[in-house]
Structures are given as structure tokens and as C-alpha cells.
Amino acid sequence: MDTKTKLISAAEQLFDRHGFTATGMDKLTKAAGMSSRTLYKHAGSKTALITEVLKERHRRFQPLIEVNSVDALFDALEEWIRSESARGCLFCVLTARPAVTHRQSPAPC
């Protein structure tokens, strides 16, 4: 796994679990196993990093919902929830509750 992919993966997990505001750069460097210098070189800023995280999630999600029937759509959504997260839509969570430190229920979206 290359450095940027490793960073995006670690950031996605932390933002999903703790929220954007509660996830500091120190947590990100520790979770990604890299120095802060390397993190800033590849991410630029926390805002740029969340943008990359959301783009990556969209890249994985969009093909799943390009289906030909309602049944296939529900099957795809069920698979997404099983494989990705039952916590809800990361974009909605980040915009609706930016200071959440730990979510247990799905987002409203």
C-alpha cells in the first residue's frame, strides 16, 4: 500500500469513528504510522485530507448503485453497509455533527 493510500485509509477510519473535529493530526500520524512531515507532504491539510477521504468513498460507492432494478439497489446498499460501515453516511456525519467524538447510531442520511 502506498503512503497516500495508507494515509487516506487511516483518516477514513478515524473520521468515521471520532468525527472530523475530534481527529487531530497527531492521531492521524499515529494511525497511519508516519511522521507529521510525511503526513503534511501527502495531505497538505486536514481539510484537504477529508476531501480525499470523501472522494475515495465516492469512488467505491458510485459503481455499486449503478444498477438496473430497485432490488439490485437494495442488495448493493446492504452489501455497502456490511462491508463499509453501518455508522451512516460519512459526508452527512461530517457536516451535521462535526464535533462528535464517538458515534454509536447511524447518521440521519
C-alpha positions in Angstrom: 0.0 0.0 0.0 1.5 3.4 -1.0 1.8 6.2 1.5 -1.2 8.3 0.3 -3.5 5.2 0.3 -2.3 4.3 3.7 -3.0 7.8 5.0 -6.5 8.0 3.4 -7.4 4.7 4.8 -6.3 5.6 8.4 -8.0 9.0 8.1 -11.3 7.5 6.9 -11.3 5.1 9.9 -10.6 7.9 12.4 -13.0 10.4 10.9 -15.7 7.8 10.8 -15.2 6.8 14.4 -14.4 10.1 16.1 -15.5 12.8 13.7 -13.5 15.4 11.8 -13.0 18.0 14.6 -12.1 15.4 17.2 -9.5 13.8 15.0 -6.2 15.7 15.4 -3.2 15.4 13.2 -1.3 13.6 16.0 -4.0 10.8 15.9 -3.7 10.7 12.1 0.1 10.4 12.1 0.0 7.6 14.8 -2.7 5.7 13.0 -1.0 6.0 9.6 2.4 5.1 11.1 4.1 8.2 9.6 5.7 11.4 10.7 3.8 14.6 10.7 6.2 15.9 7.9 5.2 12.9 5.7 1.5 13.4 6.5 1.6 17.1 5.5 3.6 16.3 2.4 0.9 13.9 1.2 -2.2 15.5 2.6 -1.5 19.2 2.8 -4.0 19.9 5.5 -6.8 18.1 7.4 -9.4 19.7 5.2 -7.6 18.5 2.0 -7.4 15.1 3.6 -11.1 14.8 4.4 -11.7 15.8 0.8 -9.6 12.9 -0.4 -11.3 10.6 2.0 -14.8 11.5 0.7 -13.6 11.2 -2.9 -12.3 7.7 -2.2 -15.5 6.6 -0.5 -17.4 8.0 -3.5 -15.1 6.1 -5.9 -16.0 2.9 -4.1 -19.7 3.6 -3.6 -20.8 5.0 -7.0 -20.3 1.8 -9.0 -22.4 -0.2 -6.5 -25.5 1.9 -7.1 -25.4 1.9 -10.9 -27.9 -1.0 -11.2 -30.9 -1.8 -13.2 -33.5 -2.5 -10.6 -34.7 -1.5 -7.2 -34.0 -4.9 -5.8 -30.4 -4.7 -7.1 -30.1 -1.3 -5.5 -31.2 -2.6 -2.1 -28.8 -5.5 -2.4 -26.0 -3.1 -3.2 -26.8 -0.9 -0.3 -26.9 -3.9 2.0 -23.5 -5.0 0.8 -22.1 -1.5 1.3 -23.3 -1.4 4.9 -22.0 -4.9 5.6 -18.6 -4.2 4.1 -18.0 -0.5 4.7 -19.8 0.8 7.7 -23.2 0.7 9.4 -22.5 4.1 11.0 -24.2 6.0 8.3 -23.1 8.4 5.6 -19.7 9.8 6.4 -20.4 13.0 4.5 -23.7 13.6 6.4 -22.0 12.9 9.7 -19.1 15.3 9.0 -21.4 18.1 8.0 -24.2 17.6 10.6 -22.1 16.7 13.7 -18.5 17.9 13.2 -17.6 17.8 16.9 -18.8 14.3 17.6 -16.2 12.3 19.5 -17.8 8.9 19.2 -20.9 7.8 17.2 -23.0 4.8 18.0 -26.1 5.4 15.9 -26.3 5.9 12.2 -26.4 9.4 10.7 -29.7 10.8 9.6 -28.7 10.5 5.9 
